[in-house]
Amino acid sequence: MKVIILMTSGPRTPWRCAAPFYIAALLAANEAEVEMFFNMDGTNLLRKGVAERIVPGEPNCLSTNGKKLKTVYDFMKDAKQAGVRFLSCKQAVDSLGLTKEDLIPELDDIVPASEFAIRALEYDKVLIF
């Protein structure tokens, strides 16, 4: 099964940022081919240093066992380790004035927005966050 996840949530909606990566990792662990396409505010998660500062909940929250909660970047690394590919919208990167050097090394490619449309038609499932 092929799944593409459109990630428009970003630093402005931190409570929405962890679940897409968790779901992507679960899908990949269950033999799905998964790509995440970052657009709009989701593109900001790809900026170096941004996702490391976002905890999906209140700042300085602790889990029920007293351990520090994972950052969004931790969830991103889990997804990458499971085999999820990260793609960013070229138009979003350009509109934010970013270059490849500004973005995390986990990013696989920067592609035109049309690539999402093509994949959305070809893939089995499309999830939007």
Backbone as XML, in Angstrom:
<?xml version="1.0"?>
<chain id="A" units="angstrom">
  <residue number="1" name="MET">
    <atom name="N" x="0.839" y="-1.178" z="0.000"/>
    <atom name="CA" x="0.000" y="0.000" z="0.000"/>
    <atom name="C" x="0.886" y="1.244" z="0.000"/>
  </residue>
  <residue number="2" name="LYS">
    <atom name="N" x="0.483" y="2.235" z="-0.773"/>
    <atom name="CA" x="1.211" y="3.503" z="-0.840"/>
    <atom name="C" x="0.352" y="4.600" z="-0.204"/>
  </residue>
  <residue number="3" name="VAL">
    <atom name="N" x="0.968" y="5.338" z="0.709"/>
    <atom name="CA" x="0.268" y="6.394" z="1.441"/>
    <atom name="C" x="1.073" y="7.680" z="1.340"/>
  </residue>
  <residue number="4" name="ILE">
    <atom name="N" x="0.383" y="8.780" z="1.072"/>
    <atom name="CA" x="1.024" y="10.089" z="1.139"/>
    <atom name="C" x="0.297" y="10.912" z="2.196"/>
  </residue>
  <residue number="5" name="ILE">
    <atom name="N" x="1.080" y="11.604" z="3.013"/>
    <atom name="CA" x="0.543" y="12.453" z="4.072"/>
    <atom name="C" x="0.898" y="13.894" z="3.744"/>
  </residue>
  <residue number="6" name="LEU">
    <atom name="N" x="-0.117" y="14.731" z="3.601"/>
    <atom name="CA" x="0.094" y="16.161" z="3.384"/>
    <atom name="C" x="0.189" y="16.821" z="4.749"/>
  </residue>
  <residue number="7" name="MET">
    <atom name="N" x="1.351" y="17.384" z="5.046"/>
    <atom name="CA" x="1.610" y="17.980" z="6.357"/>
    <atom name="C" x="1.568" y="19.498" z="6.239"/>
  </residue>
  <residue number="8" name="THR">
    <atom name="N" x="0.422" y="20.092" z="6.601"/>
    <atom name="CA" x="0.296" y="21.547" z="6.595"/>
    <atom name="C" x="0.386" y="22.116" z="8.003"/>
  </residue>
  <residue number="9" name="SER">
    <atom name="N" x="0.282" y="21.259" z="9.021"/>
    <atom name="CA" x="0.410" y="21.714" z="10.413"/>
    <atom name="C" x="1.872" y="21.958" z="10.723"/>
  </residue>
  <residue number="10" name="GLY">
    <atom name="N" x="2.121" y="22.973" z="11.541"/>
    <atom name="CA" x="3.494" y="23.320" z="11.875"/>
    <atom name="C" x="3.585" y="23.989" z="13.228"/>
  </residue>
  <residue number="11" name="PRO">
    <atom name="N" x="4.591" y="24.819" z="13.420"/>
    <atom name="CA" x="4.831" y="25.445" z="14.721"/>
    <atom name="C" x="3.650" y="26.247" z="15.271"/>
  </residue>
  <residue number="12" name="ARG">
    <atom name="N" x="2.786" y="26.739" z="14.407"/>
    <atom name="CA" x="1.622" y="27.508" z="14.884"/>
    <atom name="C" x="0.562" y="26.621" z="15.518"/>
  </residue>
  <residue number="13" name="THR">
    <atom name="N" x="0.612" y="25.316" z="15.239"/>
    <atom name="CA" x="-0.338" y="24.356" z="15.816"/>
    <atom name="C" x="0.433" y="23.165" z="16.381"/>
  </residue>
  <residue number="14" name="PRO">
    <atom name="N" x="1.228" y="23.374" z="17.426"/>
    <atom name="CA" x="2.116" y="22.318" z="17.921"/>
    <atom name="C" x="1.390" y="21.058" z="18.388"/>
  </residue>
  <residue number="15" name="TRP">
    <atom name="N" x="0.175" y="21.185" z="18.873"/>
    <atom name="CA" x="-0.581" y="20.032" z="19.343"/>
    <atom name="C" x="-0.956" y="19.085" z="18.207"/>
  </residue>
  <residue number="16" name="ARG">
    <atom name="N" x="-0.829" y="19.531" z="16.956"/>
    <atom name="CA" x="-1.165" y="18.703" z="15.797"/>
    <atom name="C" x="0.066" y="18.110" z="15.112"/>
  </residue>
  <residue number="17" name="CYS">
    <atom name="N" x="1.240" y="18.347" z="15.652"/>
    <atom name="CA" x="2.471" y="18.018" z="14.915"/>
    <atom name="C" x="3.024" y="16.618" z="15.137"/>
  </residue>
  <residue number="18" name="ALA">
    <atom name="N" x="2.765" y="15.982" z="16.249"/>
    <atom name="CA" x="3.376" y="14.675" z="16.511"/>
    <atom name="C" x="2.625" y="13.524" z="15.847"/>
  </residue>
  <residue number="19" name="ALA">
    <atom name="N" x="1.302" y="13.544" z="15.916"/>
    <atom name="CA" x="0.498" y="12.413" z="15.436"/>
    <atom name="C" x="0.783" y="12.022" z="13.984"/>
  </residue>
  <residue number="20" name="PRO">
    <atom name="N" x="0.946" y="12.961" z="13.055"/>
    <atom name="CA" x="1.211" y="12.540" z="11.672"/>
    <atom name="C" x="2.489" y="11.705" z="11.528"/>
  </residue>
  <residue number="21" name="PHE">
    <atom name="N" x="3.518" y="12.050" z="12.284"/>
    <atom name="CA" x="4.772" y="11.294" z="12.214"/>
    <atom name="C" x="4.616" y="9.927" z="12.870"/>
  </residue>
  <residue number="22" name="TYR">
    <atom name="N" x="3.865" y="9.883" z="13.960"/>
    <atom name="CA" x="3.604" y="8.622" z="14.643"/>
    <atom name="C" x="2.826" y="7.683" z="13.716"/>
  </residue>
  <residue number="23" name="ILE">
    <atom name="N" x="1.785" y="8.212" z="13.092"/>
    <atom name="CA" x="0.982" y="7.416" z="12.159"/>
    <atom name="C" x="1.830" y="6.968" z="10.970"/>
  </residue>
  <residue number="24" name="ALA">
    <atom name="N" x="2.647" y="7.863" z="10.445"/>
    <atom name="CA" x="3.523" y="7.513" z="9.319"/>
    <atom name="C" x="4.464" y="6.371" z="9.693"/>
  </residue>
  <residue number="25" name="ALA">
    <atom name="N" x="5.046" y="6.439" z="10.885"/>
    <atom name="CA" x="5.959" y="5.385" z="11.338"/>
    <atom name="C" x="5.224" y="4.056" z="11.492"/>
  </residue>
  <residue number="26" name="LEU">
    <atom name="N" x="4.016" y="4.094" z="12.041"/>
    <atom name="CA" x="3.225" y="2.864" z="12.189"/>
    <atom name="C" x="2.890" y="2.253" z="10.831"/>
  </residue>
  <residue number="27" name="LEU">
    <atom name="N" x="2.494" y="3.087" z="9.895"/>
    <atom name="CA" x="2.182" y="2.592" z="8.550"/>
    <atom name="C" x="3.409" y="1.965" z="7.895"/>
  </residue>
  <residue number="28" name="ALA">
    <atom name="N" x="4.540" y="2.648" z="7.995"/>
    <atom name="CA" x="5.774" y="2.128" z="7.393"/>
    <atom name="C" x="6.198" y="0.817" z="8.053"/>
  </residue>
  <residue number="29" name="ALA">
    <atom name="N" x="6.019" y="0.730" z="9.368"/>
    <atom name="CA" x="6.372" y="-0.499" z="10.082"/>
    <atom name="C" x="5.474" y="-1.663" z="9.667"/>
  </residue>
  <residue number="30" name="ASN">
    <atom name="N" x="4.326" y="-1.335" z="9.110"/>
    <atom name="CA" x="3.391" y="-2.357" z="8.639"/>
    <atom name="C" x="3.429" y="-2.509" z="7.123"/>
  </residue>
  <residue number="31" name="GLU">
    <atom name="N" x="4.617" y="-2.266" z="6.562"/>
    <atom name="CA" x="4.892" y="-2.544" z="5.152"/>
    <atom name="C" x="4.309" y="-1.543" z="4.160"/>
  </residue>
  <residue number="32" name="ALA">
    <atom name="N" x="3.761" y="-0.425" z="4.616"/>
    <atom name="CA" x="3.272" y="0.589" z="3.674"/>
    <atom name="C" x="4.442" y="1.436" z="3.190"/>
  </residue>
  <residue number="33" name="GLU">
    <atom name="N" x="4.352" y="1.887" z="1.950"/>
    <atom name="CA" x="5.303" y="2.860" z="1.416"/>
    <atom name="C" x="4.714" y="4.234" z="1.744"/>
  </residue>
  <residue number="34" name="VAL">
    <atom name="N" x="5.429" y="5.007" z="2.563"/>
    <atom name="CA" x="4.873" y="6.260" z="3.078"/>
    <atom name="C" x="5.762" y="7.442" z="2.713"/>
  </residue>
  <residue number="35" name="GLU">
    <atom name="N" x="5.118" y="8.496" z="2.208"/>
    <atom name="CA" x="5.793" y="9.769" z="1.969"/>
    <atom name="C" x="5.017" y="10.852" z="2.700"/>
  </residue>
  <residue number="36" name="MET">
    <atom name="N" x="5.751" y="11.818" z="3.239"/>
    <atom name="CA" x="5.136" y="12.999" z="3.834"/>
    <atom name="C" x="5.520" y="14.191" z="2.974"/>
  </residue>
  <residue number="37" name="PHE">
    <atom name="N" x="4.508" y="14.967" z="2.580"/>
    <atom name="CA" x="4.709" y="16.136" z="1.731"/>
    <atom name="C" x="4.418" y="17.370" z="2.578"/>
  </residue>
  <residue number="38" name="PHE">
    <atom name="N" x="5.444" y="18.190" z="2.797"/>
    <atom name="CA" x="5.337" y="19.359" z="3.669"/>
    <atom name="C" x="4.988" y="20.593" z="2.856"/>
  </residue>
  <residue number="39" name="ASN">
    <atom name="N" x="3.953" y="21.307" z="3.322"/>
    <atom name="CA" x="3.492" y="22.512" z="2.652"/>
    <atom name="C" x="2.985" y="23.477" z="3.717"/>
  </residue>
  <residue number="40" name="MET">
    <atom name="N" x="2.830" y="24.729" z="3.341"/>
    <atom name="CA" x="2.332" y="25.777" z="4.230"/>
    <atom name="C" x="3.155" y="25.787" z="5.531"/>
  </residue>
  <residue number="41" name="ASP">
    <atom name="N" x="2.498" y="25.869" z="6.706"/>
    <atom name="CA" x="3.241" y="25.944" z="7.970"/>
    <atom name="C" x="4.022" y="24.663" z="8.259"/>
  </residue>
  <residue number="42" name="GLY">
    <atom name="N" x="3.608" y="23.560" z="7.663"/>
    <atom name="CA" x="4.352" y="22.314" z="7.839"/>
    <atom name="C" x="5.788" y="22.421" z="7.361"/>
  </residue>
  <residue number="43" name="THR">
    <atom name="N" x="6.020" y="23.260" z="6.362"/>
    <atom name="CA" x="7.372" y="23.470" z="5.839"/>
    <atom name="C" x="8.299" y="24.002" z="6.925"/>
  </residue>
  <residue number="44" name="ASN">
    <atom name="N" x="7.764" y="24.785" z="7.843"/>
    <atom name="CA" x="8.586" y="25.340" z="8.922"/>
    <atom name="C" x="9.151" y="24.265" z="9.847"/>
  </residue>
  <residue number="45" name="LEU">
    <atom name="N" x="8.511" y="23.097" z="9.912"/>
    <atom name="CA" x="9.051" y="21.999" z="10.721"/>
    <atom name="C" x="10.364" y="21.485" z="10.155"/>
  </residue>
  <residue number="46" name="LEU">
    <atom name="N" x="10.610" y="21.750" z="8.888"/>
    <atom name="CA" x="11.836" y="21.288" z="8.239"/>
    <atom name="C" x="13.015" y="22.231" z="8.451"/>
  </residue>
  <residue number="47" name="ARG">
    <atom name="N" x="12.760" y="23.405" z="9.007"/>
    <atom name="CA" x="13.854" y="24.339" z="9.306"/>
    <atom name="C" x="14.715" y="23.753" z="10.424"/>
  </residue>
  <residue number="48" name="LYS">
    <atom name="N" x="16.014" y="23.820" z="10.252"/>
    <atom name="CA" x="16.917" y="23.338" z="11.297"/>
    <atom name="C" x="16.602" y="24.050" z="12.610"/>
  </residue>
  <residue number="49" name="GLY">
    <atom name="N" x="16.491" y="23.276" z="13.689"/>
    <atom name="CA" x="16.293" y="23.828" z="15.023"/>
    <atom name="C" x="14.857" y="24.088" z="15.425"/>
  </residue>
  <residue number="50" name="VAL">
    <atom name="N" x="13.910" y="24.018" z="14.499"/>
    <atom name="CA" x="12.517" y="24.335" z="14.837"/>
    <atom name="C" x="11.822" y="23.158" z="15.524"/>
  </residue>
  <residue number="51" name="ALA">
    <atom name="N" x="11.792" y="21.997" z="14.900"/>
    <atom name="CA" x="11.068" y="20.848" z="15.457"/>
    <atom name="C" x="11.661" y="20.383" z="16.785"/>
  </residue>
  <residue number="52" name="GLU">
    <atom name="N" x="12.948" y="20.644" z="17.002"/>
    <atom name="CA" x="13.586" y="20.268" z="18.271"/>
    <atom name="C" x="13.015" y="21.054" z="19.443"/>
  </residue>
  <residue number="53" name="ARG">
    <atom name="N" x="12.435" y="22.218" z="19.159"/>
    <atom name="CA" x="11.906" y="23.074" z="20.225"/>
    <atom name="C" x="10.410" y="22.875" z="20.460"/>
  </residue>
  <residue number="54" name="ILE">
    <atom name="N" x="9.770" y="22.026" z="19.671"/>
    <atom name="CA" x="8.321" y="21.855" z="19.792"/>
    <atom name="C" x="8.005" y="20.551" z="20.517"/>
  </residue>
  <residue number="55" name="VAL">
    <atom name="N" x="7.301" y="20.692" z="21.638"/>
    <atom name="CA" x="6.794" y="19.540" z="22.371"/>
    <atom name="C" x="5.287" y="19.522" z="22.135"/>
  </residue>
  <residue number="56" name="PRO">
    <atom name="N" x="4.742" y="18.412" z="21.660"/>
    <atom name="CA" x="3.314" y="18.367" z="21.352"/>
    <atom name="C" x="2.458" y="18.364" z="22.616"/>
  </residue>
  <residue number="57" name="GLY">
    <atom name="N" x="2.335" y="19.498" z="23.224"/>
    <atom name="CA" x="1.594" y="19.694" z="24.463"/>
    <atom name="C" x="2.087" y="20.979" z="25.086"/>
  </residue>
  <residue number="58" name="GLU">
    <atom name="N" x="1.860" y="21.125" z="26.351"/>
    <atom name="CA" x="2.325" y="22.324" z="27.040"/>
    <atom name="C" x="3.845" y="22.289" z="27.200"/>
  </residue>
  <residue number="59" name="PRO">
    <atom name="N" x="4.502" y="23.444" z="27.138"/>
    <atom name="CA" x="5.953" y="23.476" z="27.340"/>
    <atom name="C" x="6.337" y="22.879" z="28.693"/>
  </residue>
  <residue number="60" name="ASN">
    <atom name="N" x="7.425" y="22.148" z="28.702"/>
    <atom name="CA" x="7.972" y="21.522" z="29.911"/>
    <atom name="C" x="7.050" y="20.482" z="30.534"/>
  </residue>
  <residue number="61" name="CYS">
    <atom name="N" x="6.121" y="19.942" z="29.751"/>
    <atom name="CA" x="5.247" y="18.886" z="30.253"/>
    <atom name="C" x="6.066" y="17.626" z="30.514"/>
  </residue>
  <residue number="62" name="LEU">
    <atom name="N" x="5.624" y="16.878" z="31.493"/>
    <atom name="CA" x="6.215" y="15.577" z="31.761"/>
    <atom name="C" x="5.187" y="14.509" z="31.435"/>
  </residue>
  <residue number="63" name="SER">
    <atom name="N" x="5.658" y="13.354" z="31.040"/>
    <atom name="CA" x="4.742" y="12.248" z="30.808"/>
    <atom name="C" x="4.273" y="11.713" z="32.155"/>
  </residue>
  <residue number="64" name="THR">
    <atom name="N" x="3.361" y="10.759" z="32.130"/>
    <atom name="CA" x="2.833" y="10.214" z="33.381"/>
    <atom name="C" x="3.901" y="9.474" z="34.178"/>
  </residue>
  <residue number="65" name="ASN">
    <atom name="N" x="4.966" y="9.031" z="33.543"/>
    <atom name="CA" x="6.034" y="8.350" z="34.279"/>
    <atom name="C" x="7.157" y="9.306" z="34.685"/>
  </residue>
  <residue number="66" name="GLY">
    <atom name="N" x="6.938" y="10.613" z="34.507"/>
    <atom name="CA" x="7.901" y="11.610" z="34.958"/>
    <atom name="C" x="9.003" y="11.936" z="33.973"/>
  </residue>
  <residue number="67" name="LYS">
    <atom name="N" x="9.042" y="11.267" z="32.841"/>
    <atom name="CA" x="10.073" y="11.550" z="31.840"/>
    <atom name="C" x="9.651" y="12.719" z="30.961"/>
  </residue>
  <residue number="68" name="LYS">
    <atom name="N" x="10.642" y="13.423" z="30.452"/>
    <atom name="CA" x="10.383" y="14.531" z="29.534"/>
    <atom name="C" x="9.720" y="13.993" z="28.266"/>
  </residue>
  <residue number="69" name="LEU">
    <atom name="N" x="8.729" y="14.707" z="27.774"/>
    <atom name="CA" x="8.043" y="14.287" z="26.553"/>
    <atom name="C" x="8.953" y="14.430" z="25.336"/>
  </residue>
  <residue number="70" name="LYS">
    <atom name="N" x="8.665" y="13.630" z="24.316"/>
    <atom name="CA" x="9.424" y="13.696" z="23.069"/>
    <atom name="C" x="9.110" y="14.991" z="22.332"/>
  </residue>
  <residue number="71" name="THR">
    <atom name="N" x="10.094" y="15.484" z="21.622"/>
    <atom name="CA" x="9.876" y="16.644" z="20.761"/>
    <atom name="C" x="9.325" y="16.171" z="19.417"/>
  </residue>
  <residue number="72" name="VAL">
    <atom name="N" x="8.831" y="17.103" z="18.635"/>
    <atom name="CA" x="8.365" y="16.770" z="17.292"/>
    <atom name="C" x="9.524" y="16.205" z="16.469"/>
  </residue>
  <residue number="73" name="TYR">
    <atom name="N" x="10.721" y="16.734" z="16.676"/>
    <atom name="CA" x="11.881" y="16.218" z="15.937"/>
    <atom name="C" x="12.132" y="14.747" z="16.272"/>
  </residue>
  <residue number="74" name="ASP">
    <atom name="N" x="11.902" y="14.352" z="17.527"/>
    <atom name="CA" x="12.037" y="12.941" z="17.900"/>
    <atom name="C" x="11.054" y="12.083" z="17.103"/>
  </residue>
  <residue number="75" name="PHE">
    <atom name="N" x="9.812" y="12.565" z="16.974"/>
    <atom name="CA" x="8.816" y="11.836" z="16.185"/>
    <atom name="C" x="9.215" y="11.785" z="14.709"/>
  </residue>
  <residue number="76" name="MET">
    <atom name="N" x="9.798" y="12.866" z="14.214"/>
    <atom name="CA" x="10.261" y="12.901" z="12.823"/>
    <atom name="C" x="11.360" y="11.864" z="12.604"/>
  </residue>
  <residue number="77" name="LYS">
    <atom name="N" x="12.304" y="11.790" z="13.534"/>
    <atom name="CA" x="13.397" y="10.818" z="13.401"/>
    <atom name="C" x="12.869" y="9.386" z="13.465"/>
  </residue>
  <residue number="78" name="ASP">
    <atom name="N" x="11.854" y="9.148" z="14.310"/>
    <atom name="CA" x="11.239" y="7.817" z="14.371"/>
    <atom name="C" x="10.628" y="7.442" z="13.021"/>
  </residue>
  <residue number="79" name="ALA">
    <atom name="N" x="9.945" y="8.398" z="12.407"/>
    <atom name="CA" x="9.328" y="8.138" z="11.097"/>
    <atom name="C" x="10.397" y="7.835" z="10.050"/>
  </residue>
  <residue number="80" name="LYS">
    <atom name="N" x="11.467" y="8.618" z="10.044"/>
    <atom name="CA" x="12.557" y="8.377" z="9.087"/>
    <atom name="C" x="13.167" y="7.002" z="9.305"/>
  </residue>
  <residue number="81" name="GLN">
    <atom name="N" x="13.375" y="6.634" z="10.556"/>
    <atom name="CA" x="13.961" y="5.332" z="10.869"/>
    <atom name="C" x="13.062" y="4.193" z="10.371"/>
  </residue>
  <residue number="82" name="ALA">
    <atom name="N" x="11.758" y="4.430" z="10.357"/>
    <atom name="CA" x="10.808" y="3.422" z="9.872"/>
    <atom name="C" x="10.757" y="3.368" z="8.348"/>
  </residue>
  <residue number="83" name="GLY">
    <atom name="N" x="11.400" y="4.339" z="7.684"/>
    <atom name="CA" x="11.454" y="4.321" z="6.226"/>
    <atom name="C" x="10.578" y="5.347" z="5.529"/>
  </residue>
  <residue number="84" name="VAL">
    <atom name="N" x="10.021" y="6.288" z="6.269"/>
    <atom name="CA" x="9.170" y="7.324" z="5.679"/>
    <atom name="C" x="10.046" y="8.323" z="4.927"/>
  </residue>
  <residue number="85" name="ARG">
    <atom name="N" x="9.597" y="8.722" z="3.731"/>
    <atom name="CA" x="10.306" y="9.733" z="2.935"/>
    <atom name="C" x="9.680" y="11.094" z="3.187"/>
  </residue>
  <residue number="86" name="PHE">
    <atom name="N" x="10.526" y="12.121" z="3.316"/>
    <atom name="CA" x="10.075" y="13.498" z="3.508"/>
    <atom name="C" x="10.314" y="14.296" z="2.229"/>
  </residue>
  <residue number="87" name="LEU">
    <atom name="N" x="9.249" y="14.922" z="1.727"/>
    <atom name="CA" x="9.325" y="15.788" z="0.557"/>
    <atom name="C" x="8.794" y="17.162" z="0.948"/>
  </residue>
  <residue number="88" name="SER">
    <atom name="N" x="9.388" y="18.202" z="0.421"/>
    <atom name="CA" x="8.881" y="19.547" z="0.680"/>
    <atom name="C" x="8.469" y="20.212" z="-0.619"/>
  </residue>
  <residue number="89" name="CYS">
    <atom name="N" x="7.451" y="21.034" z="-0.513"/>
    <atom name="CA" x="6.955" y="21.804" z="-1.644"/>
    <atom name="C" x="7.954" y="22.912" z="-1.988"/>
  </residue>
  <residue number="90" name="LYS">
    <atom name="N" x="8.424" y="22.919" z="-3.213"/>
    <atom name="CA" x="9.396" y="23.926" z="-3.642"/>
    <atom name="C" x="8.840" y="25.332" z="-3.502"/>
  </residue>
  <residue number="91" name="GLN">
    <atom name="N" x="7.585" y="25.523" z="-3.863"/>
    <atom name="CA" x="6.986" y="26.847" z="-3.777"/>
    <atom name="C" x="6.921" y="27.332" z="-2.329"/>
  </residue>
  <residue number="92" name="ALA">
    <atom name="N" x="6.645" y="26.436" z="-1.391"/>
    <atom name="CA" x="6.611" y="26.813" z="0.026"/>
    <atom name="C" x="8.007" y="27.169" z="0.523"/>
  </residue>
  <residue number="93" name="VAL">
    <atom name="N" x="8.997" y="26.370" z="0.147"/>
    <atom name="CA" x="10.384" y="26.647" z="0.535"/>
    <atom name="C" x="10.804" y="28.010" z="-0.005"/>
  </residue>
  <residue number="94" name="ASP">
    <atom name="N" x="10.518" y="28.259" z="-1.276"/>
    <atom name="CA" x="10.884" y="29.535" z="-1.895"/>
    <atom name="C" x="10.162" y="30.709" z="-1.239"/>
  </residue>
  <residue number="95" name="SER">
    <atom name="N" x="8.871" y="30.550" z="-0.947"/>
    <atom name="CA" x="8.105" y="31.663" z="-0.375"/>
    <atom name="C" x="8.571" y="32.017" z="1.033"/>
  </residue>
  <residue number="96" name="LEU">
    <atom name="N" x="9.168" y="31.056" z="1.725"/>
    <atom name="CA" x="9.715" y="31.311" z="3.060"/>
    <atom name="C" x="11.158" y="31.803" z="2.999"/>
  </residue>
  <residue number="97" name="GLY">
    <atom name="N" x="11.714" y="31.898" z="1.795"/>
    <atom name="CA" x="13.084" y="32.366" z="1.635"/>
    <atom name="C" x="14.120" y="31.371" z="2.124"/>
  </residue>
  <residue number="98" name="LEU">
    <atom name="N" x="13.782" y="30.083" z="2.085"/>
    <atom name="CA" x="14.680" y="29.048" z="2.586"/>
    <atom name="C" x="15.486" y="28.427" z="1.450"/>
  </residue>
  <residue number="99" name="THR">
    <atom name="N" x="16.623" y="27.850" z="1.823"/>
    <atom name="CA" x="17.433" y="27.066" z="0.898"/>
    <atom name="C" x="17.601" y="25.673" z="1.489"/>
  </residue>
  <residue number="100" name="LYS">
    <atom name="N" x="18.093" y="24.747" z="0.701"/>
    <atom name="CA" x="18.330" y="23.373" z="1.177"/>
    <atom name="C" x="19.210" y="23.374" z="2.430"/>
  </residue>
  <residue number="101" name="GLU">
    <atom name="N" x="20.148" y="24.301" z="2.499"/>
    <atom name="CA" x="21.061" y="24.380" z="3.644"/>
    <atom name="C" x="20.341" y="24.780" z="4.932"/>
  </residue>
  <residue number="102" name="ASP">
    <atom name="N" x="19.185" y="25.423" z="4.824"/>
    <atom name="CA" x="18.407" y="25.836" z="5.994"/>
    <atom name="C" x="17.579" y="24.695" z="6.568"/>
  </residue>
  <residue number="103" name="LEU">
    <atom name="N" x="17.502" y="23.587" z="5.844"/>
    <atom name="CA" x="16.568" y="22.517" z="6.182"/>
    <atom name="C" x="17.273" y="21.309" z="6.784"/>
  </residue>
  <residue number="104" name="ILE">
    <atom name="N" x="16.508" y="20.519" z="7.523"/>
    <atom name="CA" x="17.062" y="19.358" z="8.226"/>
    <atom name="C" x="17.598" y="18.321" z="7.238"/>
  </residue>
  <residue number="105" name="PRO">
    <atom name="N" x="18.594" y="17.554" z="7.660"/>
    <atom name="CA" x="19.183" y="16.557" z="6.758"/>
    <atom name="C" x="18.230" y="15.399" z="6.435"/>
  </residue>
  <residue number="106" name="GLU">
    <atom name="N" x="17.188" y="15.227" z="7.224"/>
    <atom name="CA" x="16.232" y="14.141" z="6.983"/>
    <atom name="C" x="15.355" y="14.381" z="5.760"/>
  </residue>
  <residue number="107" name="LEU">
    <atom name="N" x="15.330" y="15.609" z="5.249"/>
    <atom name="CA" x="14.530" y="15.921" z="4.064"/>
    <atom name="C" x="15.107" y="15.188" z="2.853"/>
  </residue>
  <residue number="108" name="ASP">
    <atom name="N" x="14.262" y="14.421" z="2.171"/>
    <atom name="CA" x="14.719" y="13.651" z="1.014"/>
    <atom name="C" x="14.783" y="14.471" z="-0.265"/>
  </residue>
  <residue number="109" name="ASP">
    <atom name="N" x="13.805" y="15.383" z="-0.454"/>
    <atom name="CA" x="13.793" y="16.121" z="-1.711"/>
    <atom name="C" x="12.874" y="17.330" z="-1.610"/>
  </residue>
  <residue number="110" name="ILE">
    <atom name="N" x="13.145" y="18.311" z="-2.443"/>
    <atom name="CA" x="12.285" y="19.479" z="-2.617"/>
    <atom name="C" x="11.707" y="19.360" z="-4.019"/>
  </residue>
  <residue number="111" name="VAL">
    <atom name="N" x="10.377" y="19.317" z="-4.109"/>
    <atom name="CA" x="9.721" y="19.062" z="-5.394"/>
    <atom name="C" x="8.597" y="20.076" z="-5.635"/>
  </residue>
  <residue number="112" name="PRO">
    <atom name="N" x="8.202" y="20.266" z="-6.884"/>
    <atom name="CA" x="7.094" y="21.178" z="-7.180"/>
    <atom name="C" x="5.784" y="20.690" z="-6.553"/>
  </residue>
  <residue number="113" name="ALA">
    <atom name="N" x="4.879" y="21.612" z="-6.300"/>
    <atom name="CA" x="3.571" y="21.276" z="-5.728"/>
    <atom name="C" x="2.828" y="20.259" z="-6.588"/>
  </residue>
  <residue number="114" name="SER">
    <atom name="N" x="3.070" y="20.297" z="-7.876"/>
    <atom name="CA" x="2.396" y="19.363" z="-8.787"/>
    <atom name="C" x="2.701" y="17.907" z="-8.441"/>
  </residue>
  <residue number="115" name="GLU">
    <atom name="N" x="3.845" y="17.661" z="-7.811"/>
    <atom name="CA" x="4.202" y="16.291" z="-7.416"/>
    <atom name="C" x="3.222" y="15.737" z="-6.395"/>
  </residue>
  <residue number="116" name="PHE">
    <atom name="N" x="2.726" y="16.597" z="-5.502"/>
    <atom name="CA" x="1.722" y="16.115" z="-4.546"/>
    <atom name="C" x="0.453" y="15.706" z="-5.289"/>
  </residue>
  <residue number="117" name="ALA">
    <atom name="N" x="0.020" y="16.525" z="-6.228"/>
    <atom name="CA" x="-1.197" y="16.221" z="-6.986"/>
    <atom name="C" x="-1.061" y="14.894" z="-7.729"/>
  </residue>
  <residue number="118" name="ILE">
    <atom name="N" x="0.085" y="14.677" z="-8.337"/>
    <atom name="CA" x="0.332" y="13.422" z="-9.057"/>
    <atom name="C" x="0.261" y="12.243" z="-8.101"/>
  </residue>
  <residue number="119" name="ARG">
    <atom name="N" x="0.948" y="12.364" z="-6.969"/>
    <atom name="CA" x="0.960" y="11.273" z="-5.995"/>
    <atom name="C" x="-0.435" y="11.039" z="-5.404"/>
  </residue>
  <residue number="120" name="ALA">
    <atom name="N" x="-1.174" y="12.110" z="-5.142"/>
    <atom name="CA" x="-2.515" y="11.967" z="-4.571"/>
    <atom name="C" x="-3.412" y="11.132" z="-5.482"/>
  </residue>
  <residue number="121" name="LEU">
    <atom name="N" x="-3.220" y="11.260" z="-6.782"/>
    <atom name="CA" x="-4.009" y="10.476" z="-7.730"/>
    <atom name="C" x="-3.515" y="9.037" z="-7.855"/>
  </residue>
  <residue number="122" name="GLU">
    <atom name="N" x="-2.221" y="8.826" z="-7.653"/>
    <atom name="CA" x="-1.628" y="7.501" z="-7.845"/>
    <atom name="C" x="-1.650" y="6.630" z="-6.591"/>
  </residue>
  <residue number="123" name="TYR">
    <atom name="N" x="-1.562" y="7.234" z="-5.421"/>
    <atom name="CA" x="-1.402" y="6.457" z="-4.197"/>
    <atom name="C" x="-2.736" y="5.893" z="-3.719"/>
  </residue>
  <residue number="124" name="ASP">
    <atom name="N" x="-2.652" y="4.892" z="-2.840"/>
    <atom name="CA" x="-3.855" y="4.238" z="-2.323"/>
    <atom name="C" x="-4.599" y="5.101" z="-1.305"/>
  </residue>
  <residue number="125" name="LYS">
    <atom name="N" x="-3.858" y="5.827" z="-0.493"/>
    <atom name="CA" x="-4.456" y="6.649" z="0.571"/>
    <atom name="C" x="-3.773" y="8.002" z="0.620"/>
  </residue>
  <residue number="126" name="VAL">
    <atom name="N" x="-4.574" y="9.034" z="0.947"/>
    <atom name="CA" x="-4.063" y="10.383" z="1.167"/>
    <atom name="C" x="-4.564" y="10.830" z="2.532"/>
  </residue>
  <residue number="127" name="LEU">
    <atom name="N" x="-3.641" y="11.197" z="3.412"/>
    <atom name="CA" x="-3.997" y="11.725" z="4.729"/>
    <atom name="C" x="-3.568" y="13.180" z="4.779"/>
  </residue>
  <residue number="128" name="ILE">
    <atom name="N" x="-4.371" y="14.009" z="5.426"/>
    <atom name="CA" x="-4.067" y="15.440" z="5.488"/>
    <atom name="C" x="-4.092" y="15.903" z="6.936"/>
  </residue>
  <residue number="129" name="PHE">
    <atom name="N" x="-3.011" y="16.555" z="7.339"/>
    <atom name="CA" x="-2.911" y="17.118" z="8.697"/>
    <atom name="C" x="-2.582" y="18.586" z="8.602"/>
  </residue>
</chain>
